[in-house]
Amino acid sequence: MIGFVYLAELPSMGLLKIGFSRHPMRRMIALKSTAKAQVNLISTKPARQEDESAVLKKFSTFLSHGREWFFDAPEIRQDFPPSSYSIGHDHCQHVYAWNIYHCSLHLEKKRKQLAIELCERASGLGVEMKQLCALSSVSFKRWNRLTSEGPAPQLGTLFLLHSTLDAIEAERQAA
């Protein structure tokens, strides 16, 4: 799986966390909730999940507890230079990233809701998603991948499929 190996800090305890996530900002929010303390994203590196194991092993001498929490050490920080995804301590940058994340989260939820409504509507009309995708020139393989393991389909795709269902309904009512 492609994603990011990230370095986060828990300043109140002097700890660093090395982990893997496809969505580091979401992961930070989850960590803040779990730790009930400030957690800062220091750096991210595009990587595969297997790459995380190599990094964890490399710094095992600094391990604090668990398998991903380490004592704050310059050697670890040097291996993770601040990246463009870094929040660090800059409050303005943090608020901006937080707002962007929540805006995208809201859109993601809305798109997922529209995808569910689309599937229910198609089912109610007796139209299979494969057939609907073919009528709309949308790749069914991509539709399946998006709805089962990834983000929700883009709004344009959803509206195109809903429009095709509108046309099917109108045609059936006219007949």
HELIX and SHEET records of a PDB file:
HELIX    1   1 PRO A   24  ALA A   35  1                                  12    
HELIX    2   2 GLN A   49  LYS A   58  1                                  10    
HELIX    3   3 SER A   60  PHE A   62  5                                   3    
HELIX    4   4 PRO A   74  ASP A   79  1                                   6    
HELIX    5   5 HIS A   91  GLY A  124  1                                  34    
HELIX    6   6 MET A  129  SER A  136  1                                   8    
HELIX    7   7 PHE A  140  GLU A  149  1                                  10    
HELIX    8   8 LEU A  155  ALA A  174  1                                  20    
SHEET    1   A 5 ASN A  40  ARG A  48  0                                        
SHEET    2   A 5 ILE A   2  LEU A  10 -1                                        
SHEET    3   A 5 LEU A  15  SER A  21 -1                                        
SHEET    4   A 5 TRP A  69  PHE A  71 -1                                        
SHEET    5   A 5 LEU A  63  HIS A  65 -1                                        
END                                                                             
